[in-house]
Amino acid sequence: EEAIKIIDALIFQAYLEYEVARSKRGKIDINNRYNALTIAKEALEKQIPKKPTLKHRCYAGSVRRGVCPNCLMTENNNANYCRACGQAIDWSDTE
């Protein structure tokens, strides 16, 4: 979470620099940096496990199904990551 705060600060700094940049080339460089930081932040946030919304239990009783909090794809509790978007899933305390 500390890394996300740092990336947020760098994104804000790139935004401010873009607003005062005078050359088209300077704006392009800053925009590329802004985009790269945004992608890095999204990837980092997906590595922080989030709890799914529980949907139902399957026949075996030990398998639970839930909905990914990021993309709403249905997953079962033997998946540590969503297969659609890569979001880390925290199944603890989901009885």
C-alpha positions in Angstrom: 0.0 0.0 0.0 3.0 2.3 0.6 4.1 1.7 -3.0 0.6 2.7 -4.3 0.9 6.0 -2.4 4.2 6.7 -4.0 2.9 5.9 -7.5 -0.1 8.1 -6.8 2.3 11.0 -6.0 4.2 10.3 -9.2 1.0 10.3 -11.2 0.0 13.6 -9.7 3.4 15.1 -10.4 3.2 13.9 -14.0 -0.2 15.6 -14.3 1.2 18.9 -13.0 4.2 18.7 -15.3 1.9 18.0 -18.3 -0.1 21.1 -17.5 3.0 23.4 -17.6 4.9 21.6 -20.4 5.3 23.9 -23.4 6.5 21.6 -26.2 4.5 18.9 -27.9 7.4 16.5 -27.4 7.5 17.3 -23.7 3.8 16.6 -23.4 4.1 13.3 -25.2 6.9 12.2 -22.9 5.0 13.2 -19.8 1.8 11.5 -21.1 3.7 8.3 -21.7 5.1 8.4 -18.1 1.6 9.1 -16.7 0.2 6.1 -18.6 3.0 3.7 -17.5 2.5 4.8 -13.9 -1.3 4.2 -14.1 -0.7 0.7 -15.6 1.8 -0.1 -12.8 -0.6 1.1 -10.1 -3.4 -1.1 -11.5 -1.2 -4.1 -11.6 0.0 -3.5 -8.1 -3.5 -3.1 -6.8 -4.5 -6.4 -8.3 -1.9 -8.1 -6.2 -3.5 -7.0 -2.9 -6.0 -9.8 -2.1 -9.7 -8.8 -2.0 -12.6 -10.8 -0.6 -15.0 -12.2 -3.2 -18.8 -11.8 -2.9 -20.0 -15.3 -2.0 -22.4 -16.8 -4.5 -23.1 -20.3 -3.4 -21.6 -23.7 -2.3 -21.1 -26.4 -4.8 -22.2 -30.0 -4.4 -19.1 -31.2 -2.5 -19.8 -28.6 0.3 -16.1 -27.7 0.6 -16.0 -25.8 -2.7 -17.4 -22.3 -2.6 -18.0 -20.0 -5.5 -17.7 -16.3 -5.4 -17.6 -13.3 -7.6 -14.3 -11.4 -8.2 -14.6 -7.9 -6.7 -12.7 -6.5 -9.6 -14.3 -7.9 -12.8 -17.3 -9.8 -11.4 -16.1 -13.2 -12.9 -17.2 -16.2 -10.9 -14.4 -18.2 -9.3 -14.2 -21.1 -6.8 -12.2 -21.1 -3.6 -9.3 -23.1 -5.0 -8.3 -20.1 -7.1 -6.0 -17.6 -5.5 -6.3 -15.3 -8.5 -9.1 -14.4 -10.8 -8.5 -16.2 -14.1 -10.1 -13.3 -16.0 -8.4 -10.2 -14.6 -5.6 -11.5 -12.3 -7.0 -10.0 -9.1 -5.7 -11.8 -6.0 -8.6 -13.3 -4.1 -8.7 -13.7 -0.3 -11.0 -16.6 0.7 -10.2 -16.5 4.4 -13.3 -16.0 6.6 -15.7 -16.8 3.8 -17.8 -19.4 5.5 
